[in-house]
Amino acid sequence: MPELVKLYMRHTAIGFAIAAGFVALLLGFDVQNLRPLIFGSQDGLLALFLLWFMNGIVFAGVQFAWAVMSMSENNKPRGGMRLRLRRDEVAIPVPVEDKRRPF
């Protein structure tokens, strides 16, 4: 199996595990009265699965994107692209007329 596929599968599994922990915390802290809503409903297990699965998709995508972006060979911060002025450049003032209508 190619290394990129292994990387994808590993980090997708990590993302879904993080989503399981996130949903467990949501139910544990009873955010927005979610626990009685899920466990008191006849379709609560479906809602719990969908909550985990949809969060898993998001967290897996973020986890894989983070893994791919951290594969760069140059991990040193560059400090951004700064605009440097040469010493012979001088700002020239330009007169501008105010063409707005008075109210």
C-alpha positions in Angstrom: 0.0 0.0 0.0 1.4 3.5 -0.8 2.7 5.5 2.0 0.3 8.4 1.3 -2.7 6.0 1.7 -1.3 4.7 5.0 -0.8 8.3 6.2 -4.4 9.2 5.2 -5.9 6.2 6.9 -3.8 6.7 10.1 -4.7 10.4 10.4 -8.3 9.8 9.5 -8.6 7.3 12.3 -7.0 9.8 14.7 -9.5 12.4 13.6 -12.4 10.1 14.3 -11.0 9.2 17.7 -10.7 12.9 18.5 -14.4 13.3 17.4 -15.4 10.4 19.7 -13.7 12.2 22.6 -15.4 15.5 21.6 -18.8 13.9 21.5 -18.1 12.2 24.8 -17.2 15.6 26.3 -20.4 17.1 24.8 -22.5 14.5 26.5 -20.5 14.5 29.7 -20.9 18.2 30.2 -24.4 18.1 28.9 -24.0 21.0 26.6 -27.3 22.6 25.6 -29.2 19.8 27.4 -28.0 17.3 24.7 -27.7 14.2 26.9 -31.4 13.9 27.8 -32.3 14.8 24.3 -30.3 11.9 22.8 -30.9 9.3 25.4 -34.6 10.1 25.9 -35.4 9.8 22.2 -36.3 6.6 20.3 -33.8 7.6 17.6 -31.2 8.7 20.0 -28.6 6.2 18.8 -28.9 7.4 15.3 -28.5 11.0 16.4 -25.4 10.0 18.5 -23.9 8.2 15.5 -24.6 11.1 13.2 -23.1 13.6 15.7 -20.0 11.4 15.9 -19.7 10.8 12.2 -20.2 14.4 11.1 -17.7 15.6 13.6 -15.4 12.8 12.6 -15.4 14.0 9.0 -14.4 17.5 10.1 -11.8 16.4 12.6 -10.3 13.8 10.2 -10.0 16.4 7.4 -8.3 18.9 9.8 -6.0 16.2 11.1 -4.9 15.0 7.7 -4.4 18.6 6.4 -2.2 19.3 9.5 -0.2 16.1 8.8 0.3 17.0 5.1 1.3 20.6 5.8 3.8 19.5 8.5 5.6 17.3 5.9 7.4 20.3 4.5 11.1 20.0 4.4 11.6 23.6 5.4 9.8 24.1 8.7 11.8 27.2 9.7 9.6 30.3 10.1 10.6 32.9 7.5 9.0 35.9 9.1 6.7 36.8 6.3 7.3 38.8 3.1 8.4 42.3 4.1 8.4 45.1 1.7 11.8 46.7 1.8 12.3 50.2 0.4 15.5 51.2 -1.3 17.3 54.3 0.0 16.8 56.1 -3.2 13.0 55.7 -3.2 11.1 58.8 -1.8 7.4 59.2 -1.2 5.9 61.9 -3.4 2.8 63.7 -2.1 0.0 63.8 -4.7 -2.8 66.4 -4.3 -6.3 64.9 -4.4 -9.5 66.9 -4.8 -12.5 66.0 -2.7 -15.3 65.2 -5.2 -17.9 64.1 -2.7 -21.2 65.9 -2.7 -21.9 68.0 0.5 -25.0 66.7 2.4 
